[in-house]
Amino acid sequence: MLIVRKVLTPLSILALFFGVLTGCSSNEGSILNTTDPKESTISILIDNQIEQDGIRAVAANIEKKYHIKTEIETRPSGVEGHEVIKTRLATGDMADLVFYNSGSLLQALNPEQYFVDLTQEPFINNVVNSFKKSVTVNDKVFGLPFGNALAGGWLYNKKVYRQLGLSVPKTWNELIANSEKIKAAGKTAVIGTYKDDWTSQLIVLADNHNVISQNPTFAEDLAANKAKFATSPAALRSFEKLSEVYQKGYLNSDFKTASYKDGVEMLVDGTGVQYPIVSGVLSVIKRDFPDRINDIGFFPQPGDSADTNGMTVFMPAAIYVNKNTQNLEAAKKWLTYFASSEGVKTFLSNKIIVGPLAIKGTEVPNNIIPAVKDMLPYFESQDTTPALENLIPLKGPNLPQITVQVGSGQLSAKAGATLYDQDVEKQAKELGLTGWE
Amino acid sequence: MNKLANKTYTYYFLLPAGIVYFVFFLLPTIMSLFFSMTWWTLTDWEFIGLENFKTFLSEPSLNIGFKNTLIYAVVTSGLKVILGLLLGVYLSSKLKTVGFIRSMIFFPTLLSTIAVGIAFTMMMHPSQGIINIVLSGLGIVGPDWLGDTDIALLSVALVDVWKGVGMATVIFIAGIMSIPQDYYEALKIDGGNAWHNFKSIIIPLSRPAMNTVIILSFIGGLRSFDLIWTMTKGGPGFSTDLIASIIYKQYQAGFFGLSTAGNVILFILVSALAFPLYSYLNKKEVDL
């Protein structure tokens, strides 16, 4: 009896303990429908800022065609979302399909460890070549680009431009001259929305075309620790432009606490006239102010010479396949449909196009909005440069804070660039790039 | 043997709690000490000695972080002690509405910090926020509470005080209530007035309550993160960064080893400030 009790006591305690533990855990992974062998379920993890109607339409067609159900999971956008991705990948609890940035952020994820190599898949041939580069790591293609590229540059209110008799600036000096006139007319020349600090980076990020056209090897040199922002005049110029906009008093008075949404409103009603931002904002304007979208135009951030005028382009995010997926075949079918022209059409059925598409053979509909029409000539004449983060795997995580400091006069351009160089250095070391030991 | 079993079997009942404590508290603490000395990607690690500590301590915004953390901790705990004591004295008197006012004061403590942060961010908006609208009605031009780098940290600290003063008040009320009536009677016989009451009885004899408030709010201030993150995200720029928000940003950037090293440093900092403070304050306590 005593022996029984001796064994039972610890056993029952253990049982109690594990009972408590298992009670706490819950299985949120995808559940395979095993009753019907023809049916399977694919889970896809996307950013919660993406409008889901396109992807839902695609999912509905895929379910009809292939009996593959799609389960959409969402995650926060921005850096917090990146954290969710990294943690879920590292712990092996990832959806079958993963929506994530291309370019430097993809490289930082170590894709060979987590994602399926798609180089040999037939649907990859449908991807436009310039896009393929941003999802390729060590000659392996990992992702299927999602949607369209975005341009970095300046949106402006065409009505006010007409009223004041201004023309689109081709050089930075012309931009400054325009801004002076706008300021003199009592309006906000440059909209600053630094509460959403990512928007403060745009003057620096969208300047990459000008940086690269003056210093063609800057990106490679930066990645190899041979060039710095603070000591390369062309790159330092980006920070100087940001600083100048503040020093000359072009910003709205509440630029430190205004949000992205406030900025859109200012631009649309014409109290603010020029807004350095990514073209993705156009879909917000089209949704919230459909009758004003024709008043909004776009020009790339001008450089110091009109001859090299061109546009900085952000590559689209992409869909990747989780290496640990149980449904590899279904996932490939899903992507094949998504990359087909029918899939693209379905995906875009209710959308406005805010940049060039990543999949070949899709005609751009002719009802595109004026601001996008302003971008197309640059794509046609190939006067575009990918954003720096699409060229090399480096983008210092503190850039938004640094650009807020430079853009609000707390730091000089030079000091901000130096601080950003330190930020880049930390990231390069963390990624183990060569040349940084 | 049987005797031994009889003596030790009770410890089995400690086992569940012990295991939980070990798995969820001790083990992570030991692991974080280890991982702070590695280059870590969550799946892979490489031992790099004290490199992370060196990098963390050379972080350009760290000076601001240390300074802000200390200012924040001192301001919030100081105000909570002063306001909490005054409110405690007021609310341990025999007012008719005392129950109502006590719940009013305590109410913010029950709210989620994130909700408080979001609400105050809206109220502190320079042109559309209710605070500045009221101020402009009184003819005062309100400052840009969260956008002005000189006062943003203090604005957040004030919100923290608003939220935390209820807890301090309750602790003070408990402390003041436990002072025996004899002292007040003795003072009355000696001809003391209300000020003597406060100075010679309430302050020295509510010392244990005061020490609890100081320690709790000081440690809370040192490792405070949620309110500052909801309200300013350490901005504008780095001007309201605390050590905890610097660590969080490094973690977001995927610098896992580095941010773990930061947490170890924060742990050492909190202990190095809190333990001496605690023993100093304890020495000054008197028996009732």
Interface residues (C-beta under 8 A of the other chain):
Chain A: L2 K6 T9 P10 I13 L16 F17 V20 V79 E80 H82 E83 K86 T87 A90 T91 A108 N110 Q113 Y194 K195 D197 D254 K256 T257 P397 N398 Q401 I402 V404 Q405 S408 Q410 L411 L419 Q422 K426 Q427 K429 E430 G432
Chain B: N2 A5 Y9 Y12 F13 L15 P16 I19 V20 W39 T41 L42 T43 T55 P60 S61 H125 P126 S127 D144 L146 G147 D148 T149 K233 G234 G235 P236 G237 F238 S239 K249 Q250 Y251 Q252 A253 G254 F255 L258
